[in-house]
Amino acid sequence: MTVIISPDVIDYLENLVFTLRDKGYFNFLEDAEEYVDKIYDAIPVALQQQQHKQTPEELIKYGRFYVTYNTANRTTWYIFFARSDERIIVKFVTNNHVYNAGFLNLDD
């Protein structure tokens, strides 16, 4: 399986490093970078090991499927993607702390 991360997702994750530090989630840029690196590393693992869930109609613009990645007791990351044959394109990444997460079945 080939996993491609869209430029929009790469930009989001790169900016997330600074957002996490600027909002005080991490005191040091290096710690925020490590946190985001773990998200990057988790994407292909989650895509291979988890059952691909259907995206609710309200969020379909982000991708037809999604998987999750838990980083902490209170944070779940949602990885939205499109797939065809042995190719997956990650189109959007968000977490349970945003409005859109309300459309997802958080008990899965």
The 8 nearest C-alpha neighbors of each residue, nearest first, counted from 0:
[[1, 85, 86, 2, 87, 47, 84, 43],
 [0, 2, 86, 85, 87, 3, 88, 43],
 [3, 1, 87, 88, 86, 0, 4, 43],
 [2, 4, 88, 87, 89, 5, 1, 86],
 [3, 5, 89, 88, 8, 2, 6, 9],
 [4, 6, 8, 7, 90, 89, 3, 9],
 [5, 7, 9, 8, 10, 4, 90, 11],
 [8, 6, 10, 5, 9, 11, 90, 91],
 [9, 7, 11, 5, 10, 6, 91, 12],
 [8, 10, 6, 12, 11, 7, 13, 5],
 [11, 9, 7, 13, 8, 12, 6, 14],
 [10, 12, 8, 14, 9, 13, 15, 7],
 [13, 11, 15, 9, 14, 10, 8, 35],
 [12, 14, 10, 15, 11, 16, 9, 17],
 [15, 13, 11, 16, 12, 17, 10, 18],
 [16, 14, 12, 18, 13, 17, 19, 11],
 [15, 17, 31, 14, 19, 32, 18, 13],
 [18, 16, 20, 15, 19, 14, 21, 28],
 [17, 19, 15, 21, 20, 16, 22, 14],
 [20, 18, 24, 22, 16, 17, 21, 15],
 [19, 21, 25, 17, 23, 18, 22, 24],
 [20, 22, 18, 23, 19, 17, 24, 25],
 [23, 21, 19, 20, 24, 18, 25, 17],
 [22, 24, 20, 25, 21, 26, 19, 18],
 [23, 25, 19, 20, 22, 26, 21, 31],
 [26, 24, 20, 23, 27, 31, 19, 30],
 [27, 25, 20, 23, 24, 28, 30, 31],
 [28, 26, 29, 30, 25, 20, 31, 32],
 [27, 29, 31, 30, 20, 32, 26, 16],
 [28, 30, 32, 27, 31, 33, 34, 16],
 [31, 29, 33, 32, 28, 27, 25, 34],
 [30, 32, 34, 16, 28, 33, 29, 25],
 [31, 33, 29, 35, 30, 34, 16, 36],
 [32, 34, 36, 30, 31, 35, 29, 37],
 [33, 35, 31, 37, 32, 36, 30, 38],
 [36, 34, 38, 32, 37, 33, 31, 39],
 [37, 35, 33, 39, 38, 34, 32, 40],
 [36, 38, 40, 34, 35, 39, 41, 33],
 [37, 39, 41, 35, 36, 40, 42, 34],
 [40, 38, 36, 37, 41, 42, 35, 43],
 [41, 39, 37, 38, 42, 36, 43, 44],
 [42, 40, 38, 44, 39, 43, 45, 37],
 [41, 43, 45, 44, 39, 40, 46, 38],
 [44, 42, 46, 45, 41, 47, 2, 40],
 [45, 43, 41, 47, 46, 42, 48, 40],
 [44, 46, 48, 42, 47, 49, 43, 41],
 [45, 47, 43, 44, 48, 49, 42, 66],
 [48, 46, 44, 45, 49, 43, 0, 50],
 [49, 47, 45, 46, 44, 50, 43, 51],
 [50, 48, 45, 46, 47, 51, 66, 44],
 [49, 51, 52, 48, 66, 46, 47, 45],
 [50, 52, 66, 65, 64, 49, 53, 46],
 [53, 51, 65, 64, 50, 54, 66, 63],
 [54, 52, 64, 63, 55, 65, 51, 59],
 [53, 55, 64, 63, 59, 65, 52, 58],
 [56, 54, 57, 58, 59, 53, 102, 103],
 [55, 57, 59, 58, 54, 60, 63, 102],
 [58, 56, 55, 59, 102, 60, 54, 99],
 [59, 57, 56, 60, 55, 61, 54, 99],
 [60, 58, 56, 61, 62, 63, 54, 57],
 [61, 59, 58, 62, 63, 57, 56, 90],
 [62, 60, 59, 91, 58, 79, 90, 80],
 [63, 61, 80, 79, 81, 59, 64, 60],
 [62, 64, 54, 59, 81, 53, 80, 61],
 [65, 63, 53, 54, 52, 80, 62, 79],
 [64, 66, 79, 78, 52, 51, 80, 54],
 [67, 65, 78, 51, 77, 52, 45, 46],
 [68, 66, 77, 76, 78, 75, 69, 65],
 [67, 69, 76, 75, 70, 77, 45, 41],
 [70, 68, 75, 71, 74, 76, 67, 72],
 [69, 71, 74, 75, 68, 72, 76, 38],
 [72, 70, 74, 73, 69, 75, 68, 76],
 [71, 73, 74, 70, 69, 75, 68, 95],
 [72, 74, 71, 75, 70, 69, 95, 96],
 [75, 73, 71, 70, 72, 69, 95, 76],
 [74, 76, 69, 94, 95, 68, 70, 67],
 [75, 77, 94, 68, 67, 93, 69, 78],
 [78, 76, 67, 93, 94, 92, 66, 79],
 [77, 79, 92, 65, 66, 67, 91, 76],
 [80, 78, 65, 91, 62, 64, 90, 89],
 [79, 81, 89, 62, 90, 88, 64, 65],
 [82, 80, 62, 88, 63, 87, 64, 89],
 [81, 83, 87, 86, 88, 80, 84, 85],
 [84, 82, 86, 85, 87, 81, 88, 0],
 [83, 85, 86, 82, 87, 0, 1, 81],
 [86, 84, 0, 83, 1, 87, 82, 2],
 [85, 87, 1, 83, 84, 82, 0, 2],
 [88, 86, 82, 2, 81, 3, 1, 89],
 [87, 89, 3, 81, 80, 4, 2, 90],
 [90, 88, 80, 4, 5, 79, 91, 3],
 [89, 91, 80, 5, 79, 88, 61, 62],
 [92, 90, 79, 61, 8, 89, 78, 93],
 [93, 91, 78, 77, 79, 8, 76, 94],
 [94, 92, 77, 76, 91, 78, 95, 97],
 [95, 93, 76, 75, 96, 77, 97, 74],
 [94, 96, 100, 75, 97, 74, 76, 93],
 [95, 97, 94, 98, 100, 74, 93, 75],
 [98, 96, 95, 99, 100, 94, 93, 101],
 [97, 99, 100, 101, 96, 95, 102, 94],
 [100, 98, 101, 97, 102, 58, 103, 95],
 [101, 99, 95, 102, 103, 98, 97, 94],
 [100, 102, 99, 103, 98, 104, 95, 97],
 [101, 103, 100, 99, 104, 55, 57, 58],
 [104, 102, 100, 101, 105, 55, 99, 54],
 [103, 105, 106, 107, 102, 101, 100, 55],
 [104, 106, 107, 103, 100, 101, 95, 102],
 [105, 107, 104, 103, 67, 75, 101, 102],
 [106, 105, 104, 103, 52, 67, 66, 50]]
